[in-house]
Amino acid sequence: MKNVKVFDLTVVKPSDFVEYVLACLEQLADAGDHSAKSIRHNLRVMVAGGDGTVGWVLGCLGDLYVQNREPIPPVAVIPLGTGNDLSRSFGWGASFPFGWKAAAKRSLYKAIFGSVSCLDSWHIVVSMPERDEEEELDFPHSLRNLGECTFYDVWMLKWLMDFTIYGMKSHSLLMVLYLIRGLTNIIRLSIKRLDSSEWENIPRGFVEAQSDDGLLEIFGLKQGWHASLVMVELISAKHIAQAAAIRLEIKGGQWRDAYMQMDGEPWKQPLDAEYSTFVDIKKVPYPSLIINGGDRQ
């Protein structure tokens, strides 16, 4: 692969690639360049990085839907992160081998000929009370300040895995809140439907999770030891519910922070003793596209 086809994300952000590089191909295609038209139509993107990097690229490519600039390039993965859960789910492996030259050739071959799967994408907005301007907030890079009040916005993907944070093959979990008071208080919660004023118990019975079923899988962890055992697949997390959209309302009380993790990046979410912090998760109306690395060629 030539250097001109490789982009360093510390220099060229995925949004810049979408805005300038793809736009250049599209302009050439519109001007009658058949080669540029063919490249744009058949383009596939290989991302070398962890789950957060892959999600970052997929989120930026999703902007093409909004701009009516289809087709959307599907994404393949070279796993260079810590957990690489998304990579494992779609057959790209848990890590990249030391014999990287041969492995890179195999990965590129799979990226060219692999089948494409749809992947649910989720839009997450974190809103919280205003804070002291001098206080520095250490959020993941994928969260960006929306300006008006204190809202933070992030793209999040639904992944299929049995992992603490995101789920494995039959389950998916987007966000973990490490609960101080255990699972009992959560599992016994009731829900109130939009068309009803009455509270009712959370219904039981789940449909099998798929990467594009439009549902979030909600799991609970008892303690840190529970999370560790789930990670090595000795036991499962507690399956609480499935939902098409979620709103979490968190009030700090005596606690100053809530511990959260998304896209493989943990952070401490500041809490206010008096006012609530909200986390809203809704499905994006179009899918992300990811190439299957486990296809037999």
N, C-alpha and C positions, 0 to 999 in steps of 0.2 A: 504494500500500500504506500502510495506517495505521500510525502509530508503535507502536500496541499490539501489532502483529504482528512488530515488529523487536526483536531482543535483542542487546545489546552483550555479547560474550563476556568482556570484561574485568570486567563487572558480574555477568552471569548466566551461569554456566558451563553447558555442555551437560548435565552431570549434574543441575544444579538444574532445568533445563528438563524433563528426563525425570521427575524426582521430584515437582515441584510443578505445572508448567503442564499437562503431559499428564494428571497425576493429577486435576487440577481438571476437565478436560474429561470424564474417565472417570466421575467422581463425578456430574457433571451428567447424563451419559448414563444412568447407572444409576438416577438419580432420575426418568427419564422425559422428559428434554429431548431431543427428536428432532433439533433443530438441532446440539446439542453432539455427539450420536452420529454425525451425518453428517460433521461437521468432523473428528472423531477418526478415523473410518474412512477418509476421503479425504485426510487431511493429507499434505502434502509439504513438505520442509524445503529452503530455499535457504541455502547456506553461502557467505559472502563471506570468502575468505582463501586461504592457500596449502595445500599438500598436508598439512602437519602439522595445520592447523586442521580440514580435512575429515576426516582420520583420527580426530581427537579426537572430533568429533561422531558419526561412524559408530560408534566404539567405545562411546560412551555410549548411543546408540540400541540397540546390541546387547544392553544389559542388559535390554531389554524382553522378549527371548526367555526369559531366565532367570526373569523374574518372571511369565511367561505373560500378558503384556499386549500381545498382537498385535491388529491388524496393526502391522507396523513401518513407520514413515514412510520412504519413499525420499528420497535426498538429491540435490539439484542444486548446481551450483558456479558462483560468480562468481570467476574466478581473480585473486587479488590477491597471490599469493606470488612467489617468485623463479623457480623452475623450472616450477611448475604442471604437473607431469608427469601426474598423475592427471586433471586437467582436460583436457589435450590428448588423453588416451587415450579419453575418453568424449565428445569433441566439443564441449567448452565453451571451447576456445581456449587459447592460450599466455599471453594477457594480456587485460586488460579495456581496451577502446578509450577514447580521450579523450572521444568523444561518449557519455558514460556514461548520459545519460538515455534515449536511444533504445535503447542496448544493454541497459540494465536491463529495459526493457519487453519486448524480444525474449527475454531470458533468462527472465523470469517466464512468458512464453507457452510457451517450451519446457519449463519446469519443470512446467507444468500438464498439457501434452499429450504429453510425451515418454514413450517406452517405458522400462521398468525392467529393468536387468540385475543379475544376482547377482555378487558380488565376494567371493572368499575372504578371510577374516580370519585373522590369525595371532596367537597369544598368545606373547609373548616374556618370558622370565625371565632376568635377569642375576644371577648369584650370585658373590660374591667374598669373599676373606678379610677378617676384621675389620681396620679401620684406626684410626689415631689419631682420637679424637673431635674434636680441635681442627682436623683437616684438613678443609677445605671441599671438597665434591664438586660439580662443575658439570655436572649431567646435564640432558638435555632435559626439558621440562615434562611430557611424557607418561610419563616413568619415575616411579614412586612407590615409596617405601620400604615393603616388606611387614612390616618389623618384626623378626621372629625372629632369623635370622642377618643377614647383609647381603644381602638379596635385593631386586632391583628388578624391577618388573613393568610391561609396556607392551603396548598393543594395536598390531598392525601389520597393514597391508593389503597384499595382493598386487595390484600394478598392472601393466598391460600397456603397455609402451613399450620402446624401444631406448635406454634411458638408462643412464648409468654405475651409478646406484645402484638404480634400481627396474626397469629393463628397458624396450619399445615394441611395440606391436601383436603381436609374436610371442614376446616374451621378457619375463621379469620377474625382478628381483633385489631382495631385501629389504635386504641389508646388505652394505656393502663393508668389508673389512679390507685396508688398504694393506700389501701384503706386502713385506718387506725383501729376502727371498731369491729373489724371482721366482716364476713359476708352476710351474716344473718339479717342485719338491718337493711341491706340492699335487696336480698332475695325476697323479703317480706313486704317490699314496697308495692303499692298499688299504682295503677295508671288511670288517667282520665282522658277519654277520647275527645276529639275536637267537637263532635256533634252531641256530646252528652255532658251533663253537669255532675254525674255520679262517678265516684271512684270505684274501680273494680280490681280484683287480683290480676297479677300478670298471668296470662294464659300459658299453659305448658304445651309441649309438642312442637318440634322444629322440623323444617324442611331441610333437605341436604344442601349444604352450602356450595355455591358455584362462584367462579370468579366474576361472573357478569349477571348475577341474579338480582341485583338492585337492593340487596339486604345487608345490613351490618350485623355482625355477630358480637354479642356482648358477653364477656366472660369475667369471672371474678377470681381473685387470688387471695388466699387466706393470710399468708405471711411471706416473708422473704424465702423461707425454706420451700414453700409451695411453688414459688416461681422457679427456683433452681431445679426442682424435680420435674416440672413441666418442660423446662428447656432441654433436659436429657431424655424426655419422652417416657419417664417412668410412671407418671400419673397425668391426668388431664386437669385443666382449669375448669371451674364450675361454669357451665353454660347457663346463663341467666335469661337471655331473651334474644329475639331478632327484631330488627326495626329498619324501616326505610329512611328514617331521619331521627336525630337525637338532639336533645338540649340538656346539657348538664348545668345545674345551678349550684355553685359552691360558695358557701359563706364561711369565712375563716374562723370566727369566734376566737378561741385562744390560740389557733394555729395561724402562723404567719405565711406559710407556703403550702402549696400542693405539689406533689412530685408527679410530673407527667413525662410522657415519652411518645414521640411521633417520628416516623421515618428514621428510626434508629438513633434519634437524638434526644437525650433526656434534658429536662430543664426544671427549674423551680419556678412555679407560677405564683407570683405574689398574691396574697389574699388580704381582704379588708375585714376587720372585725364587725363592721356595721353593714357594709354594702356587699351585694353578691357579685361574683364573677361568673360569666356565662360562657359555655362552649357549645356552639351550634354546628352540627354536622349534617350536611345535605348532599345528596347525590348530584353530581354534574350530569347534565342531560345528554352527554355523549361519552363513548368509551375511550379508554386508552388502548393502544395496540402493542402487543408484545410478542416477539418471535419465540417459538418453542425450541429450546435447545436440545430437548431429549428425543426429537424425531429420529427415527432410523433412516439413514440415507441409502 
